[in-house]
């Protein structure tokens, strides 16, 4: 008999390749040359491996949070910053996508089983067109980042006159970080564009300056574009300019994205825009909601967001962006299917929208995913609350953060699972146990719970090959 080569589980390949790059990045980020020679800041010289691993995983998972209290630019050297942004780029595209693109450049033909494995690894159904899709995905990413790089030049030309090394490098860093929804802020660990970038230039750039609005708007547009599925960009921008010819997936993503931003902005404005003490303005509300999807930049301190506001932001982080994008969360298509299923159930009709019907299997998977993720976040919250934080010599926790530690723990769990990376103020002070829990959430949020489940059940979407069935019975619920 001819022995067939066993096909490597694509989901296992995805996890192994991801962790391999994270470990390589953590090794490089733990080396002495990645830290700045700053005798007034001993923390940046410690370079413990756990902090390096945390930063590497945060970059690869596009979370954008570090445990360095003084931010990346004050802690890492130029080499360290290059390592971080390379990890972000790999995390955004995916190592499987990058390798496939390189194979296509050198005219290497992929066998049928290779195409099948790659299509499963990046969740693209049409494996016959997988190479063409990967090329398009890579080119779209590079073009968008190049446009963002050009848009960022006027900002850094104003902030760093005639310093072209900083102008070019910072503009490129922010472009890659924003489009891939990593949300890394070089100048401050708070991920606050106003407190980070602008406050580190002598305070000359104020919040009412045109440069501030220009910078935040184009960064918000980049992160919004990166959180929309590449399938949507190809369908709506490249292939079909007529909305009537858009696929049901494209319509679903655009309707849900626009609807969520409008509705959640309205509720956040009610919660924090009308409060008497330091209220949000319309611009801050809209920018916060857009970045809650997965980018994690902020123009308003997280510690000053009210409890209802934090709940709204947590819900947005939980939902996230679209499949086949740089966004995290359970994805808006999951919520859309559940909403349509509930409405159809009460109307007594079959699940149908955009002249398409959906199987009961996808509804069951969507509801199971929500239940499992909620359970994981609750357990992670309990563990982080148990492990708590620790004090760092020379640094103190913000008193406002200390007043609501439990709320910040829960907010952080949603933030890390959604790969959003909102800085709450507790990150540099997390204990070892808390860092490990949050690392697990980052990994799970980026790769997706279904990726791990597929390791143990290769035929999740197939019926069991049995020749009998049990008697069906209903029982009381609710």
N, C-alpha and C positions, 0 to 999 in steps of 0.2 A: 504494500500500500504506500501511496505517496503521502508523506507527512507534510501538512500545510503549516506555513509559518503563522504563528499566533499573533494576531494584531494587538499591539499595545493599546490598552485602554486610553482613549484620548483625554479623558478627564484626569487620569493619573498622570499622564504626560504634562498636562496643563499645570497641575499642582506642583509636580517635581521641578519643572522648568522655572516656575515662579519662585519657589523657595530657593532654588539654586542661585538665581540672580540676587535675591534678597541677602543670602549668606555672603555672596561675593561682595555686594555693596557694603554690608556691615563690616566685613573685614577691611575694606579700603577706608571706610569712615572711622575705623578705630586706630588707624595709623597716625603717627605724630605729625606728618607733613600736612594733614588736612586741617590742623588747628592753627589759629593765628597766634603770633607771639605777643601776648598781651598780659604782662605781669600783674596788672590790676584786676584781672578776672581769672581766678584760679579754676573756676568751674569749667572753663573751656579747655583746660589742660588735663582734666581728669580723664576724659575720653573712655569711660567705661564701655565695655562691649555691649551691655544691654542698651545703653543710650544710642550707640551706633546702630544696633539692630533695630531699635525703635524708629530711628530716623530713616533707615534704609527701607523698612517695611512701609512706613508712612509715605515715602516717595513712590515706591512701586505700586502701592494700593491707591495712590492719588488722594490720600487723606490730607497731607500738607501740614501736619503738626510735628513740632520737635519738642524735646525736653530741655532745650537750651534756653535759660531765662533771658539771655541777651540777644536772641535772634541769630539767624544764620550768618549775616554779614559780619557780626561782631565776634562770632565763634569760629566759623570755618574759614579757611583760606580760599583763594581762588580755585585751587584744585579740589577742595572739598565741595564748593558750590557747583563745580562742573560735574562731579560725581552725582550729586543730588539731582541735577536737572537731567542727566542722562538716564538715571533710574526712573524719573518721571516720564520721560519720553518712551522708554521701554514699557513701563506700566500702562501708558495710554494706548499704545499700539498693540502690545502683547508680543511676547517673544516668539510665539508660533507665527503670528502675522509677519513679523520682521524676517524670520527665516524663510517663509514662503515667498516674500517679496524678493529677497536676495536670490533664491533659486530661480525665480522667473526672470530676473535681470540677466543671469548667466545662461539662460536658455536651457536650464535643466528641466527635463520632462518629469512630471510627477506621475507615479503609477496610480491606478484606481484606488488601491487601499490607502495610499498616502493622502489623496484628495478626500476620501471618506473620513479619515482620521482628523484632518485639518478642519473640515467642515463641522465636525462634531465638537472639536475643541473651541472654535470661535462661535458656535451656535448659529451657523449659516446652513440652511436646509439644502440648497441647490449645490451639491458637491461638484457637478460638472462645470459650474461657472466659478468655482472657488478661487482659482488663480486670478481671473479677471476681476473679481470682487476685491481681493486683497490688494491688487494694484491700485484700484480706484480708492480704496480706503486709505492707503498710504499716501497717495498723491493729494487727496482732499486734506488730510492732516497737515502735510508739509505746506500746502498752499495757504491754508488758514493761518498757520503759525507764521508764515512769511508776511502775510497781510498784517497780522497783529504786531509783528516786529516793526514793520514800517509805520504803523499807527503810533507805536510807542516812542519812536525817535523824537518827536517834538517835545514830549514830556521830559525826557532825560537830557535833551539839549538845553532845556531851561534850568533843570536842577543841577547839571554838571557841565557848565559851559567849557567848551574846548577840551574836555576830558573824554576823548573818543573811546578809549578802552572801556570806561564805565558806561558810556552812552550805549554802545553796541551790545555789551554783555548783559547789562540790566534789561534793556529792551527785549532781547532774545529770551532771557530767563522768564520775564513776566508773561511774554507771549506764550511760551510753551506751558508754563504753569497754569495760565488761565484757560487756554483751550482744552487742556487735558483735565481740567477741573481739580488740579492738585491744590491750588490756593496757597502755595508757599509764598510768604512775604519775607524777602531778604532782610529788611531793615528792622523788623521787630517781631518777636515771637507771638504777638497778640493777633496776628493776621488782620490787623486793622489798617486799611490803606491810609487813613488820615493820621493815625497815631504812629504808624510805622514809617512809611516812605517820606511823607511830608514833614513830620515833626523832627526828623533826623537831619534836616537841612536848615537848621537855625530858626525854624518856625516861620520862615518867610512866606511859605505857601499856606494860605488860610483856606478854610472850608468853603468860603464864598468866592474863591478864585476860579476862573474858567478852566485852569489847568487841572484842578481837582475833579471837576465834573467831567471833563474830557477823559481823564485817565480812568475814572471809575466806570463811565459809560462804556468805553470800548472794552474794558476788561470784563464787564458784565455781559456784553454781547458775545465775546469770545467764549465765556463759560456757558452761556445759554446755547450757543451753536454746538459746542462740544458735548453738551448733555442731550442733544437731539440725535437720534439714531443715524448712523451713516446710511442706512437704507432709506431714511426719509430724505436726506440730502440728495442722494442719487436719484430718487424717484421724483421729488418735487423741483429740484434745481437743474439737474442734468438731463433727465430723460423726458419728463412730462411737465410742461409749463402750464397746461390746462388742468385746473383742480379736478375736473370731472374724470380725468384719467388716472388720478392718484389711486394707489392701492388703499384697501381698508385699513391696513396697518399705518400708513402715512396719515390718513384722516384721523385715526384714533389717537396717534401720538400728538398731532398738532392741536386737536380739540382739547385733549386732557392737559397738555402743557399750558395753553393759553387760559383755559378755565381755572386750573389750579392757581396760577399766578394771580389772576384777577380776584378770585374768591378769597384766597389766603391773604392777599395784600389788604383787602377790605377788612377782614377780621383783625389782622395785626394793627391796622390803623386805629380800629376801635379800642384795642387793648393798650397800645403804647403811643398812639398818635394824639390821643385826647387826654392823656394823664396830665396833671398839673405840674409835676416835677420832671424837667428835662424830657419833654415829649419828642417823639420821632417826627420828622417831616415826611412828606410824601416820597421824596427821593430816597431817603433812608429806608422807608418801609418797603418800597419796590425792590431796591437793591438787596436788602436782607432776604426777602422771599426768593428772589432769583438765585442767590448764593446758597440758600438753604437746600436747594435741589442737590448740590454736591460740591460746589467750589469752595465755600468756607471763608471767603473774604468778608470783612465786615466794615461798616462805616459807623457803627454804633456799638458801644461796649456791651458785651454779652451779660456782664454782671448787672447792668442797669435795665435789662429787659424784664418786664413784669412776669409773674407766674403764668397768667394766660398767654402772654406773648411767647414764653418758652415752650408752652404746650403746642402752640400753632407751629412754631419752628421745628419742634420735635416731630410733628406729624409730617411736615414737608420733608425732613431728613429721612424719615422712615420710608416714605414713598419713593423719593429719589427721582431719577430721570428715566430715560428710555433704554430698552435693550439694544445691544450692539452700539453702545456709545461709551463715553468716558465717565458716565455717571454711575453712582452707586444706588443703594436702596433696594426695595423689592420690585421697583420699576412701575411706572404709571400704567402699563398695560395690564399688570396684575390687578390693580385697583379698578381699572375700567371693566375688566371681565366680571369681577365680583359685583360691582354696581349694576351692570347690565343684567346679571343673573338674578339679583334681588328684585329689580324692577320687573323683570319678565315673570318671576315667580308670583308676585302679587297681582300681576295682570293676567295670570293664567295662560301665558303664551310661551312659545319656544324662544330660546335666546337668539336674537337676531338684531343686527345693526349694520348700517351701510350696505344693505342688501346682501349680507353674509350671515350665516349661522355658525355657531360654535358648539363644539362637542361638550358633553358632560365631563369628559376627562380633564379638559383644560380648566374647567370651573373647579373641579375637585383639587387639582394641583395648585391652583391659585389660592384657594382657601386654606389648604394644608400649609402652603408656604407662609402665609400671614401668621397662622397659629404657631408654627415652629419658630419663626423669627421673633415674635413677641415673647415666647417662652425663653429663648436664648438671651434676649435683651434683659428680661427680668432677672434671670439667674446671674448674668454678668453684673447687673446693677447691685445685686446683693453681695456678690464677691468683692466688687470694687469698694462698696461701703464697709465691708469687713476689713479689707486690707488698708484702706484709708490713704492718708498722705503722710509725708515726713518733712520736717523743716530742713532747709539748706542754709549753711553758714553764709552769711552775707546777703541773704535774700529773705524776704518776708512775704507771706500770702496776703493778698488784698483783703482788708477787713470786710468789704462787701461780699467777697467770695466766702469768707469764713462763716458769715451769718447764714448762708444757704448752701452748706456743703452737700447735703443730701440731694437737693435739687440740682446742683452742679454735677454730681455723680451720674444721676439719671440722664441729664442733658448730654453729658459726655458720651454715655453709652449709645444713645441715638446718633450722636455726631460721628462716632468712630465706626459704627456699623454702616451708616450711610456714606462713609468715606468723605464726609464734609469737612471735618477738622476745624470747627469753630473753637477758638481758643477761649477757655473758661477761666484761666488763671491758676488752675490746679496742676496742669501738666508737668511743669518742672519739679513739682513736689510729690508726685505720685510715688508710692512705695513700689518695691520690686514686684510684689504680687499684683498690684493694680496695673502696672505696665504690661505684665504678661497677659492679663485678661483683656486689656484693650488691644494688644497686638493680635490676639485671637479674633476679636471683633473686626479689626481692619482686614485681616485675611479672609474671614468669612464674608464680609460685606463686598469685597472686591471680586472674589471668585464666584460667590453666590452659593447659598446652601444646597441648591439642586446639583451643583457640580460634585459636592461631597457625597450626596446620596447616590449619584450615578455610579460611584465606585463600587457600591455594594449591591446594586441592582441594575444590571445592564439592560434589562427588558422592562423598564419602568412604564413604558407606554404600550406594552403588549399584554394581551390577555394570557393567562396561564394556559398551557397546553394540557388541559384535563378534559375527561370525557364524562364528567358528572357535574351537577350543581346542587347546592343546598336549597331548601325551601325558604322562600323570601318571607320575612315577617317584619311588621312595623311595631313600634312601641312608643309610649308617651315621652315627649320631650318638652322642655320649656315650662 
